[in-house]
Each structure stands twice: as C-alpha cells, then as structure tokens.
Amino acid sequence: AFLKAVEEDFFEIYLNSMLSNYDRDSISFLYQPLIGYEATSLYFSLWSFTKQRSFVEFFTHEQLVVTTGMNITQIQEARLKLEAVGLLQTFYKNENNFNYYIYCLFAPKSPVDFLSDPLFSRLLREKIGEKQTQHLINLYYDNPLIKLLVDFIINIF
C-alpha cells in the first residue's frame, strides 16, 4: 500500500509502451465507461506530461491538481482505477525526506483484445448495455485496418 500523495510530493512519468491516437480512441470508447472521466483525464494528463520529460525530470502533484482540475483525493482514486485496468503501475520511494512516485503508463489493449477479453467485455456490456457494446464490436471488427492487422498477426504466428 502506498501513502496517500500530497500536492508537494514529486512524481516521474514513464511510457512503458508507445501510444498513438488510435490508443486515445480505445481509452475514450472502451476504457472510459469502466473507469470514468476522472481516471481518463488523469491518463491523458500523464501522457501529456511525458512529452515534457526532455525539459523537466520531476513534477509535483500540485501540477496534476492544476492540470486536471481534480483534488488530490480524486487523483488518488483515479490512479487506483487506472491501475485496476492495467493502464498504470505506480511505485513509491522516499529519498532525503522527499516522497517520489514513479508512474508507468501502459498502452491500452487493442479493441479486438479488449472486446475478446471475457472480463473487460462483460464489464463494458454491464456499463453501456448490449446495444452499444454490439455497436462497438461491429465498429472495431468491421474496421479494415483491424482486419488487416489481425490477419497479419495470424499469419506471423
């Protein structure tokens, strides 16, 4: 269990996967119904912070509070939701009386993997209903790019 972060605590952010605009759509349409808008906002904000890493090595949670418009408790709750669905892993360390959090962002599952996963698909169906879930299945499985990608993967393995 981690200590509850306070605004003065520092954090570093790392991408453990390459992220694309396609991933942004997966987060918005597939994950957001499960984790809510605050966790989605935190994910996108952390993603944006990674682009500043070449200029700044550490950030404070106060910067997250200002950027997201959430308080530290809401950020903590959102972080736990991201961890629960495998989009974030958090590490904690205390050095020289300073608290540091290390956030590792992960790319979302592909839509096909997400919708094929029994747990994720069931949770999504419970949140948005059968009709909307079927719409997403049709959208992602009928996408020629997805079909090409799935065919490519099948041919490799």
Secondary structure, 3 states (H helix, E strand, C coil): CCCCCCCCCEEEEEECCCCCHHHHHHHHHHHHHHHHHHHHHHHHHHHHHHCCCCCCCCEEHHHHHHHHCCCHHHHHHHHHHHHHCCCEEEEEEEECCEEEEEEEECCCCCHHHHHHCHHHHHHHHHHHHHHHHHHHHHHHHCCHHHHHHHHHHHHHC
